Amino acid sequence: MRSEPNDWHAQVSAAARGSSQASDIGVLYKSFWERYLERVSVEHPSLTNAKPKQPQDWFSISAAFKSLSTYGNVFNKGRRIASEMYIDSTDGAASAVLYAALLARRSKIEEV
């Protein structure tokens, strides 16, 4: 039997450090979404009663057009937050009507 040094311990330690960093940022994400939802509940109390359950870099809530769309908020690669709206319907005509209504309000939406 021959024994040689290996880097297993160093690999495990590095993975643990990376996991700690990931969980640290996860805590920050969860804290951000909690504060975000507190503000949403003050400014738009009927919009959602959602609570962040996971420490993740995105969060979505149902839009006012509940059967058709979802608002998504996500931290992108530059650590900037982006807002997205998904029109999610199997009814092409209803999706087209909603899209046209949003497009007509484009400048107002982009002011925010």
N, C-alpha and C positions, 0 to 999 in steps of 0.2 A: 504494500500500500504506500502510496506517495501522496504527500500533502503539499499543496501550494497555496500561497496567499491568493485570495480573490477579492473582488471589489463589491461583494454582496452587501456588506454593511454600509459602504458608502452609497450604494444605489438605494438602499432602504432609507437611509437618512435623507438623501436628496429628495426622494419621493415624499417623505413625511413633511419636509420643509415646503415643497410645492403644494401639498394638500393643505397645510396650514395657511399659506398665502391665499389659496382658492377659497378657503372657508372665511378668511378675513374679508375678502371682497364680497363674498356672499352675505355676510352680516351687514355690510354697507348697503348692498342692493336692497336687502329686506327692510332696513331702516328707511331708505329713501322711499320705497313703495308705501310703507306705513304712513310717512309724512305726506306723500302725494295723495293717498286716499283720504287722509284727514281733511286736506284742503278741498278735495272734490266733494266730500260730504257736506262741507260748509257752503261751498259755492253752488253745488248742484245736488241737494239732498236726495232727490228721487232717482238719480242716475244709477247708483250701485250701492250694494252693501257688502261688496267683496272685501276680503282680507288676504294679504299676501301670505301664502303658506310655505313657499319655498324660497330660499335665497338665490334668486335667479336674476339675470340681466334683462328680463322682459316681463311685462305684465299686460294682460288684456282684460277688457270689460265689454259687455254687450253695449251696443249703441242704442240710440233712441228708436231706431228701426229694428227692433229686437230680432225679428225673423230673418233679416237680411244682412246684417252687418255687425262687425266687431271693431272696436278701437284697440290698437296695439301700441304700446310704448316700449321702446327698446333702447338700450345703450349700444351704440354701434362701435366699430373698431377704434374710432378716435375718442372713445369714452364720452361722446356727445349723445344726448338723448334725441331720439326721432319718434315721431308720431305717425301712425299708419292707420288707415281704415280699410277693412276688408269687406267687400260686397260678396256675400256668400249665399247664393240662392240657386236652386235648380230652375227657377222660373226666369228665363232670359228676359222676358218683357218687363217684369218687376225690377230686375237688375238695371235694365236700360233706363227705366223711368227714374230710379234713384240716382243713377249716374248723371243723368241730364239735370236733375235738380241740384246735385252737388256742383256740377260744372257751372251752372248758372250763378252759383254763389262763390265761385272760386276765389275772386279777389277778397271777399269778406273772410273766407276761411284762411287764406294765406296771410292776412293781417295779424292773426293770432300768433 
